[in-house]
């Protein structure tokens, strides 16, 4: 039974996060419909045998089919029908898992015995639980040794596998392993391992078994290391998912899938497992369209997969994705399908509770059992929200029974189960039970994963539950404990989890007015703990790429050490899950200290790294960088309401808003539709949405905002897709828009991705010391249709190829750049236009020598092109390029730039593509990348601009900056010029926001362009 318990504990490690508390949390589903069970993927094979890595000396065993050196050592005993003389495990090419196992039996080895062992018995049953095999084929090994060979496929990953039953020197030999290990298995089976080590085939009879095995290998041969790397990546994905780090888990699953597809082919049915894990991680990040594409691919493949759990897992994960997307009816139907498919794979005795442990040796049955438990828990959660709520308690009890029966109730699993059950009880109106379950979950997380995101999530859910029950003091205690974890780890939560914290602080301030100023400052800090998924994904991807960069070795090493420290800490938590060990708490404390030190080293090695961290700043830090006539406003919008908070004069004001995220999205879409029609022309402008947004967001703070010359705005969600200067502070006549009360008439408006960004940028010291005033790039040449097809494959990215083909050349940008060049006194060689505007010319332009960089081109944002995973700017493809890849300069590429620029002008962005509000958020991510590279401000456009209006806006803004105005005041002055001159020296149409409003300033907002220096004359040429 000890061996079975080890197996169960190891199996438990594959369980990923649980917790469909999206509705309880108020989220549409982003946080709590997590990758519910990576546990439906079977554990590694080593989980089902005793560990033997230190079982004895390693003996040379020859080379495998790839020429990699292999060694053999004493291995764990396997089930067998005859006495076992010895068991050996083979390791090839540095792989840490056995590439093969060879068992020497004692007994007769006649043909009948070989046939019987190959066809059935204990060993064959053990084998069938892990691989799918064709019928045994009679064959011979080197020297004419009779054998039976089975051509198999591993259920986990679909890798080619080979099994042998041979007549060995002392009796039958049983062997199995990856196909490339066949020569080594043969050598050990016949006692010729030493000869194998000298080189295969020298004076030996030809092996018929090897000929058959070679046919199992694809034309692109693979090695044991490929299999090991695949399993390592899949396990890493599950670990990261357990830590609720979906963006990093996505990267791990993508790498695993890419490895599989390289070796097995893109259409191999056994890629379905990696596909569905990747799909659900995308769904967890709110990227439903991308997830749907992968689920569709997996649907075709899973029916033919070697893994019997593949179809059930697909139905299960699709159900979770549908539920997360708010499609309860469709999600419930898929849950029912998954339940039936899982149940069919679980022995009936286990379903009835008659068997306590016999099934643990079957990985498929273990995965099915875990899946069935998980599905029933989610069925309870979903039914509790509708007419089937009466069945929910029984389903919860049955889910727990299934886990108890297999002994898989480890710390993290139970904690997540309790968290999900709390959501179910909440929906059933059983508030006391919900509170008890959340409190129990908090205690479990504090033991199993202290100081990590799952504990913080549960504390916030617990705070929300206590607050709803009127226990405000207890609620604030829970919120503050969770907030301390988030700040220490510099991680964030979805907005709907954070809003109840603000609600509690506001209620506390109302009850204790003397404490109001301090409580409102706490609310300002708390609001920064919320972060939307797209920004989270970009920050995490960018930090991972920095760690792997070949640029600054000091930064790369520092970030790599930080990530290694995270990995080590996860391993210690997993060790604690499997049972107490002497000194483990001290080791965890030491690991946490090591991680803290690694974080401080990163901060020292790369101060700009803070732009990519989800850190927060307090209100006093913000007040210190604001001028006397400036105010900062930040906002959060949730499912039921929102909050707006303002910092001015050292004090914080806050106002609850009835505006929800959904309503804000509707208003933003209506506002934009009135600005730009479907054909890209000025729309029929309706003032109502602009008035409604102002009334919901800024009107409650109008009095403390009076007299502020500059308004710094931190928009949220859909609000990222509009320039705030176009909000209307009162009624407007659509026939006289030039005279309308636009917000820009009251304030210069600056947008920032976060309060931390403003503090960092304004604390960066004086303006640019770069010798060159300007560098301009524009009038790109679009990639050809053939190049686009190669970069956007038709089977997955056909829609993207069509959209990318619509990225037309922008000839007006040539005039725009040339006018800016003249105004800034730049030289012709400071400009690159047309086919000369390439990624290579950007890299060669010594951008760090330029105070203003003008990129008059498209900026593509995730959501516009779903297969483009990062914000990117579009340039001319490299001459002679086979594909369009060189035409997209990604945000991660920008991180490697070394800039000293006061202003980056991006004059052809569009935040209103198919991605809707997500485009504005991705633009925020693009801004962070430029800030990290060394820019202090960006001037961007929210829709495709009129050539004349764009040229005038850019030129007049630069003129005003040259005269000493701040960048915010300069843009405001240029926009007011267009408004005031509409119907005068400019066409009357220029009063329409299509012409004057598309530009928005992101960043510092203060910098004025310094006068040209003598150093500019000796600067290097482009």
N, C-alpha and C positions, 0 to 999 in steps of 0.2 A: 504493500500500500504506500510505502514511502516514495517509490518510484512514480506511482500514479499521482501522488500529491505534487511532486516536482513538475510533472507534466501539466497538471491543472494550473499551477501557479504560472508556469511559462505561457500556457495558453491564454491566461488572463491578460498578459502583457499586450496582446494584440488588440485588446479592446480600446477603441478610441472614444472620444468624448460623447457623452449623452446629453440630453437635456433640452427638450423642446419647450422651453418656457418662453417662447417668443411672445405669446399673447399676454402672459402674466407680466412679462417685462415691458409690454407695450410695443415691442418691435414687430415689424412685419415678418421677422424671422431670422434676421441676420446672425444673431449670436447663438441662439439656443437650439436651433435645428442644426446641430453640429454633425460632423462626420460620425454618425451614431455608432457604427461599429466597424472600424477597420477590423474588428473581431470577426466579421464574417469571412475575412480572409484567414486561411488556416495559419497556425503558427509555423515557424521554421521546423524542419524535420528534427532538429536537435532537441526540440521540446519534448519529444516522445521517447528518447533514449537517454540513458545516463550520460552525463558529460564525461569525456575521456581525453580532453586536450592535454592532460598531464599524466596519462595512464602509463607511459613508458617511453623508452627511447625511440627515436625516429630512424627507421632503416631505409636506405635507398630502395626505390621500387621501380625505377626505370622512367621512361618518358611517356607522356600521353600522346594523343594523335596530333596535338599542336606543337609537340617538341618541348613542352614544359616539363621540368623536373618534378618528380613525384616522390613522396615518402610514405611509409606505412608504419603504423604503430598499433599496439593492442587496443582493441575497440570494445564497445559495449556489447553485451550478449543480445542476440535477436531471437525472436520466437522461432523454434525449429522442431521438426518431428523426430529427429535423431539426436543423440548426444553431441554436444558441441566440443570439438577438440580445441579450437581457438577462433577468435574473431579479430579481424583487423580492419582498420580504417585508413583510407588513402587520402592524402592531401597533395594537391597539385598547384604549382604556380603561386604559392603564397596564400591560397584560399584558406579562410579560417573555418570553413565547414567541410565535412568529408565530401570529396568528389566521388568516392565509391566506398562500399563496404564488402568485405569478403569473409565468408564464414566457412570454416572447414569442419565437416561433420564426420562422425565415426559410424561406419556401417557399410552395407553393400552399395555398390555403385553401378549395378547392371542397368540395362536400357529401361526396364520396367520401372525401377526406382527413380531414374532420372525423369521419366515421363510423369510419374506421380508427383514428384516434388515440383515440377514446373507447372503442373495443372492445378494443384490444390494443396491444402495443408496449412499449417500455422504460418510458415514463412510467406507463402503465396498470398495468404489473407492479409498479412502485414504489408506486403508489397502493394496489393491492390488498393489499400487505403490511401496510398500516396501517388500512385501512377496508374495510367490506363494503358494496358498492354494488348498487343495483338496475340494471336495463337502462337504457342511455342513452335520454333522451327528446329528440326534436327540439324546439327552441324558438327564440325570438328574444330578443335583448337590446334595450335601449332604442335607438330609431332603426332597428329592423328588422334588426339584425345577426344572421345565422344562428348558431346555437349548438347544442350538445348538453349537456344537464344530467343529472348523475348524482346521485340522492338516496342518500346513504351514511350509515353509522353507524361511528363510531370504535371500533376493537376495544378500545382502552384507555379504559374508562369508559363506553362506549355513548352518547357525546354525538352529537347530529345533526351531520352533516357534508355538505358540498356540493362537487361537482366540476364544472368547466365546461371545455368545449372550444369555442372561438369563433373566428370569422373576424375577426382583428384588422387594424389598418392595414397591418402589414408581413408578415402571414402568420398561421398558426394561433397561438392563445393557449391555454395550459394553465393552469388555476387550480384550487385546492382550498383549503378552509378550513372553519372552523366555520360553521354555517348562518347565524348572525347577520351574518357578514361578506360575504354575497352581494352587497349593493349596492356595496360597495367593490371586490370582485373584478370586478364588471361594469363599474364606472367605469374601472378600470385596463385591462381588456381592450379597451374601446372607445376609450380615449384621452380619456374624459370625467371623469377623476378630479377636475379642478378644478371642473367643474360640480357634481359630487357634493358637493364641499366647500361649495358655496353653498346646498345644500338639494336633496334628491331630488325629481324630478318636475316641476320648474319649466320648462314649455315643452318637455319631453321626451316622446317616444313611450312608451307604457306598456310595461314590461318583462314579457314572458311568463315569462321565467326567474325573475324575482323572485316572481311569483305562485306558481310551483311551489315555490320555496324556502321561501316563507312557510308552506306546508303542512307543511314539515318541522319547524317550530317548534311546541312544545307550547303549550297555552293559557297556561301559566306560562312566559313567555319567559325565556331565560337569556342571559348575556353571555359574551364571551370571558374575562372575569375569573372567572366561575364555573368554566370549564374549567381555567383556570390555577390557581385556588385548589384545586381537586380534585387536580390533579397535584402541587401543592406539598405538600398534606397527605399524599398517598400516599408521596411521597418522604421527607417528614419521618418518617412511620411507619417506613419502612425504615431510616432513619438511627438512630432511637432503638432499633430492634430490634437493629441492629448493635452498639450500645452495651449491649445486653442490659437495656434499660430498658423492660420489657414493659408496665408500667402507663402510662407516658407514650405509648408506641407505641399502646396501646389508645385513648387519648384522641384521637390523630391520626387513626386509622382510623375511629373513631366520627364525627368531624367530617366526614371525607370521605364516609362513607356517608350522613350526614344531608344533606349538600349534594346528593348524587346523588338521593336520594329526594325532596327538595324539588322538584327540577327535572324529573326523569325519571319519578317515581312509585315507590312502594314495591315494586311488583311488576315493575318493569322488569328483564328478565333480565340486563342489564349491571351491575346492582348486585352480582352474584355475586362479582366480584373483591374488592371492599371487604369483603363479608361473610366470605369465607374468611380473609382476612388478620386481620380482627377476631376471628374464631372461634379461630384458632390462638394469637393473643396471649392470649386468655382461657384457653385450655388451658395455655399456658406458665405461667400464674399458678395453675394447679390448679382453675380454675373450670369443671369438665367439663360440668356440667349446662347452664350458659349457652352454652358452646361448642357443645354438641349441638343446641340450638335453632337456632343460626345455621347450622350445617352442614346441618340439615334444610331450612331455607329456601333455602340455596344449591343444594341438590340439585335442587329443582324448577326453579330459574332457570337454572342453568348450561347445561342442554341447549339452551337457546334463545339463549345469549349470543353476541354478535358475535365475541368473542375466541375463537379456536379452541383456545386453551390452557386455557380455563376448566374443562372437565370433568377434564382431567388434573390441574390444580392442586387441584381439589376432592378428588379421590381421594388425592393426595399429602398434603395437609394433614390430611385425616381420618385417614390412616394414622399420621401423626406424633402426632396427638392420642390415637389408640387405643394406640399404643405407650407414650406418656407415662402413660396410665392403667393400664398393666400388662396390656393386652389384646393379647398378642403374636400370637396366632393370627389374630384379626380384622385387626390392623394389618398383618401380613404379607400377607394376602389383598388388602388395599387397595393396598399397595405394588406388588404384581404388576399390579393393574389400572392404576395410575398409570404403571408402566413401559411397558405396552403402549400406552397412550394417548399418552404422550410420544413413543415410538419412531415412531408413525404420523405424527407431525408433523415428524420430522427426515428430510431427504433421505437416501436409501439410501447415497449416496456418502459422506456424513458418518459414517454408522454404520459403514461399512467402513473409514473412515480414508483415503479416496481424495481428499478435497477439503480443502484447508487453509484456505480463507477465503471461498469464494464465497457461503456462506450468511449472512454477517454482516449483509448488507443487509436480511434478513428478520427483523423483530423476533420473530415467532411462532416461527421456527425457532431463534433464539437462546435464547428462553425455554424451548423444549422441550429444547434441548441441555443447558442448565443443569439443568433439572428431571430429565432422564434421568440425568445424572451424580449428582445428589444422591440420587435414589431408589436407584440401585445401591449407593451408599455406605451408605445405611440398610438396604438388603437385606443387605449384608454384615454390618452391625452386629447385625441381628436374627438372621440365620441362625447367626452365631457363638455365640449363646447356646443353640442347640438342636441338632437332629440334622443340620441342613444346614451345619454349620460348615466342611465340606471345600470348599464353593463360595465361601466368604467371600474368600479371598485374590484369586481371579480377579476377583471383583466390585470389589474395591478397586482393582486395577490398571486395570480397564476404566473405572471412574469417573474416575481421574486422566487416562487417555488421552483421554477425551472433553473434558476441560477443556483439556489441552495442545493438542488439535487446534484449538480455537477461540481459543487465546491468552488465556484468561480466568484464568490462574493468578496473580492479583495477591496482594499480601501477606496481607491479612486472609482471603481465601478459602482460600489454601493453609494458613494457620495453623489455621483451623477444620477443614479437611479432615484435617490431621495429627492434630488432637485426636480426631476421630471414629475415625480409623483406629487410634489407640492403644487406644481402648476395644475395638475389634474384636480386635486382637491380644491384649489382656488376656483376653478371653473364650476365645480359642483356646489360652490357656496359653503364648503366646509373649511372656514377660515382658520379655526383652531388647529385642524389637522395639517393644513398647508403650512402654518407657522411652525408647528412642531417638526415637520419634515425638513423645512429649510434650516431650522436651527441645528438639527441633526446633521444635515449635509455640511453646514459650516464647520462643525466639529470634525467631521471626517476629512474634509479638505485641509483643515489646519494641521492634521496629522500626516495625510498622504502627500500633500503638495503645498507645504507652507510657503506663504509669500509669493505664490504664483497666481496667474490670471484666473484659473477656476475658483480659487478661494475668494478672490475679489468679486467675481461675478455673483457668487452665492451670498456674500455679505451685502451686496447692493440689493439683491432680490429680497433678502431677509429684511433690510431696511425699509424697502417699499411695503412689505407685508406688515411690518410693525407700525409704519406710518399710517397705513390704511386702517389699522385697528385702533388708532388714536394714541399709540404708545410712542410719542414723538421723541422723548429722551432716548429710549432704546433704539429707535430708528436712526437718530443722529450718531449714536455710538457705533452702530453697524456701518453706516455710510463712511464715517471717518476712518474706521479700521480698513475698509476696502480702499478708500482713497489713498491711505498711506502705502498700501501695496502697489497701487497703480503708479504713484509718483516714484517710489523706490525702483520699480522696474521700467518706468517710462513707457508704459503701455496704456491703452485706452479702451473704452467700452462704447457700445452703440448708444446713441442719444437717448433712446427710450428707457434705458437702465439708469441714466444719470438724472433725468428730469425729476423723478420723485425726491432726490436729494435736494434740488433747488426748491421744490414745493415745501419740504420740511423746514428748510432754512428761512424761507419767507414767512411761514407760519410762526416760527420761533421769534423772528424779528417783530412780527405784529404783536405777539404775546409779551415781548420784553423790549420795548422801544429803546431803552438805554443801551441795549446790546446790538441794536440795529446796524450801526456802521460796521462793526466787526463781522457780523453775520453776513452782511451784503458783500464784504470783501471775501469772505469764505465762499460765498456763492459764485463770485467771479472766478476764483481759482477752481472751484468744482466744475464749472461749465467747460473748462479746458480739458477735463478728463474724458469728454465725449469726442469721438472721431468717427467719421464715416468710412465705409469699407474701402472705397477706391483710394483714398489718401493713405489709409493704413497699408494697403497693398503696395503702393508705390514706395512708401518709406521703407518697408521691409525689403522689397526687391532691390532698391538702391543700396541699402546698407550691405546686403549680401554681395552685390557686385563690387562694392568697394573692397570687401574682404578678399575677393579673388582677383583684384586688379593687379596688373603688372606695372602700374605707374609708380606712385609713391610707396616704396617698400616699407617705410616706417608706418604709414597709415594702414597698409594692407596687413602687416604683422599684428598691429594693435587690434584691429577689428577681428582678425582671425582668432586671436587669443580670447577675445570676448565671446565669440561664438563657441569656441572650444569649452570655455567655462560653463556656458549654458548647457552644452551637451553633457558634460560631466555631472552637473547638478541633476539633470533629468535621470541619469543612470543611478545616482544615489537614491533618488525618490523611488525608482522602480525596485531597487534593492530593499528598501524599507517595506514596500508593499508585500514582498515575499516572506517577511518575518523579521523580527528584531535581530540585530547583530551587535556584538560588543563594539562600542565606540562609534556607532553609526551616526548618532546625533552630533557628535563632535566633528565627524568628517563632513556632515552636511553644513554645519556652521562654518567650517573652514572653506568649503566650496563656495558658500555664499559670500564670504569675505573676499575670496579670490575673484569672484565675478565683479564685485564692487570695485576692486582695485583695477580690474581690466577695463571697466567702464571709465574710470578716471584717467587711465592711460590714453584711451581713445579720445577723450575730451582734450587732453594735452597735445596729442599728435595731430589732431584735426579739429580745431575750434569750430569750423563750419559744419562739423558733423551734427551739431545741435539742431541745424535746420531740418535734418532728416529724422530727428527723434521727436516722439510725441510728448515732449516735456511741457510743463506749464510754468507761468510766471505769476507772481502775485500782483495785486492792484497797485501796490506802492512802486514796484519796478516799472510798471507801465506809466504811472503818473510821473515818474522821474524823467522819462524821455519825451513826454508830451509838452508842447509849448503852452503858454498861458491862454492862447486862443485856439486850442485844439481839444478835441474830445475823441475817445475811442468807444465804439459800440460793437458788441458781439452778440450773437443770437443763436438760439437752439430751437429747432422745430421738431416736434414729435407727432405721435399718432393722435393725441387728444388735445394738445395745446403746445405752447412754446414759451420761451423766456427771452427777454431782451435786457442786456446789462450794459451800463455806460460808466466809463471812468472819465472824470473831469475834475480838475482842481484837487486831486488827492482823494476824492470821495467816489463811492460807487452808488449808482441808482439802478434799480431793477424793476421791471414791469412784466407781469404775466400777460401773454397774448393769446387770444382765442384762435390765432392763425395756426393751422396744422400744416404738416409737411405736404399732405396731399392737396390742400387748398392752395398753398403757396405754389405748388407745381402747376396747378390749373391757372392761377393768375399770371405766373411767369410765362406760360405758353401763350395765354391770350394776349399778354402785353407784347411779346415778340411777334406774334402773328399780325398784330397791328402795325408793327414796325417794318417787317420784311414779309412779303407774300411768298407763295410757293415758288414763284419764278425768280426770286432774288431781287424784286423791285420794291419800292416803298409801298407799304400796306395801307389799308384804311384804318387810320389810328383811332382807337377808342380810349379816351382818357380814364375810363372807370378802373381798369386793373392797376394802373400806376397810382391812382388815388387810393385804392383799397390797400395796396401794399404799404404806402406811406402811413395810412391811418392805423394799420395793425402793428407796424414796427417802430416808427419814429414819433408819431404824434403823441403817444403817452409820455415821451421824454422831451417834448418840444420846449418846455420852459427851461429845464437845465441846459438845453442845447443853445439857447439864445446867445448870440454874440460869438459863437465859435466860427472862426474863419475856415478851419479845416476839420473835416469829419473823416476819421479813420474807421473803416467798416470791416468787420470780420464776418462775412456772410456765411450762411449755412445751407447745405443741400441745394434745392432748386434755385435759391437766391444767388448762387455763384454764377448763374447764367445770364445775369443782367448787370449793366453799369448802374450804380445807385443814383448817379446824377440825374437820371431820367425819371425818377419818381416825382409825382406831382403833389405839392403841398396844399393844393386847393383845386377848385373847379377850373376847367379849361375849355376853351372854344376850339373844336377841331379845325375850324376854318382860320384860326389865328394862332397857330401853335408857337410861332416865334415869340409871342408875348405871354405864353403860359407860365404859371408859377413852378417851374422846374426846380428840383432840389439844388441843382448846380448854381442857381441864382443866389442861394443862401450860403452855400459852402463849397469850397474845393473838396473833392472827394478822393480819398486814397483807400484802396482795398489791400488787405493783407491776409495771408492764409491763416495766421494765428497771432495772438498777442506776443508770443515768444519771438516770432519773426520780426516784428517791429522793434522789440527791445534789442535783439541781436544786431539788426541792421543799424540802428541808431547808436549802438554802442561800439560800432566798428571803427570809430575814429573819423578823421577828416575825409573829405571827398577824394576822388581818384587823383593819383599823382602820375597817371599815364601821360606820356609825351604827345601822343597823337589825339586829336580831337574826335576823329570820326572814322568809322569803317562801314561801308554800305554794301549790301548784297541784295539783288532782286532780279526780276524777270526770268525766273527759272524755266528750264526746258523740261516738260513733263516726260516721264518714262513712256516708252512705246507700249502698245497693247501686248506684244510678245514678252517684253520684260515684266510687265505686271502679272501675266499669267504664271510665269515661273516663280514669282514671289508670293502669289496668292493662289494656291492650287484650287482648281475648280471644284474638287470634291468637298472641300471644307470652307473655302473662302471665296466662292464665286461672287457672292454679293459684294464683298470687299473689292474684288477686281473691277466690278462695274462702277462702284463708287470712286475708286482711285482713278479710273479712266476719265471720270468727270472733273478731275482736278485740272482745270484749264490753265493755260499760260496767263500770266497777269502782266500784260504789256504796260499798263499804267504805272506799275511799280518802277519801271525804268525811269520815267519822268520824276516820280516821287524821290527816288534815291539821288538822281542827278541834281535836283533842286536842293536837297539837303546837303549834298556835297558842296554846292556853290555857297550856300549860306554858312557852312561851317569852315569854309576856307580850306577844304581838303583837296588833295591832289587826285588826278585821274587814277593813279595806281592804288589809291585807297578804296577803290570800288571794284566789285566783281559782278558782272551782269551776264544774263543769258547762259550759254553753255559753260562759261567760266565760273559760274556760281555752283560749285560742287562741294562735297564734304571735304575733299582734299584741299581745296582752296581755302575753306574755313580753317582747317588745321594749320595751313601754312601762313595764315594772315597775321600771325602774332597778335591775336586778339587781346592779350594781356596788356598791349601797348596803347589801347584805345579807350577813351573815356565814354564814348557813345558808340554803340553797335546797332546797326539798323538792318534788320532781317525782314525784307518786304516779300514775304512768301507765306504759303499756307502753313498753319500749325495744325496737325492732326491729333485728335484726342481719342483715347479709347472710348468706344461707343459709336464713333463715326466709322471706324474700321475695327470690327470685333477681333480680327486676327492680328491686329497690331496691339501688342500688350502694353505699350508705354506711350505717353505723350511724345510726339515727334514733330520736327520741322521738315519741310520738303525742299529738296535742292535738286539741281540737275544731276542725272545719273552720270557716273564716270564714263568717259568715252570708251565705246566698245564693250561695255558691261553686258553680260548675258542676261542678268535679271535686274529688278528694280531696287534691290536691297541698298545699294549705295545712294539711293535718292531719299532715304529716310534717316535723318540724324536723330537718334533716340535720346530721351532724357538721360539715360544712363551714360551715353556718350558725352553729354554736356557736363556730367560730373567730373570728367577728367580735364576740363578746360581750366586754365589759370587766368581768371579775369581780374581786372581792376577797373570795372566800368560803373559809372554813375547811372547809366540808363541803357536798357536793351529795348529797342522798338520792334515789336512783332505786329506788322500792320495788315495781316491777312488771316487772323485767327477766326474761328467760328465755333462758339460754344453752344450753338443750337442745332447740331447735327442730330442723327438718329438716336444718339445716346441721351438727348435731353439734358436734364440737370447734371447728369454724370459728366458731361463735357466740361461744365464749369469747374467741377471738382478736379478733373484731370488737369485743367489749366492751372489750378492751384498747385498740383504736383509738378507741372512744368516750371512754374515760378520758383518752387523750392529748389529745383535742380540748378537753375540759373543763380539763385542766391548762394547755394553751396559753392558754385564755381567762382563766385566773387562779385556778382552783380549786386547793385544796391536798389535797383528799381527796374520795373518793366512797364512799357506802355503797349497795351494789347488791344485788339478789336474783338467784339463779341459777335459780329456778323460781317459778311463780305461787304466791303465798303465801296462807296462811289469814288472813282479815281480822283476827281477834282477836289472833292471834300477831304479825302485822305491826304492828298498832297498839301492842301492849305492848312489842315490841322497840324500835320507834322512840322511843316515849315514855320508856322506861327509859334508853335510851342517851343521849337528850338531857338527862334529869335528871342522870345521872352526869357528863356533860360540864359541865353548869351548876355542878356541885359541885367541878369542877376536875380530873376524870379526863381522861387522854388519850383521843382518839377510839378507839384500839385497845382500851384497857382498858375503856372505857365499853361498847363492843359486846360484849366478852367477858363483862362483868358481867351485861348483859341476857340473854345466851344462857345463862349459868350459872343465872340466876334461873329461866328457863323449865325447865331441866333439874332443878334442885333442888326446885322447887315442883310438878313433875309428880307427880300422885298425892297431893299435899298440898292446897295452895290452888288448884291448877290441875288440869285433867283429866289422868289418867294418860297419855293419848295425847300430851301435849306433850313427853314424853321421846323421841318419834319425831323423827328429823332433818327430816322434812317441816315441822315446826312451828318448831323452834329454829334450824336450820342454814342456811336459804336466804340470809341476809344475809352479805355479805363486805365488808371494808373495803379500798379501793384507794387508795394514795397515801401521804401523809405519816405517818399513824398516830399522831402526837404531839399534834396540836392539841386543845386544850380550848376550849370556847366561852367567850369572855370575858363578864364580867358586862355587863348592859345599861348604856349610857351615856346621859348627858343629851341627847346629840345625837340619839338616837333619837326624842325627842319632837318634834323639828322637821324630821324627815325628810319628803320629799315623799310624798304619798299615791299609791296605785296608780290 
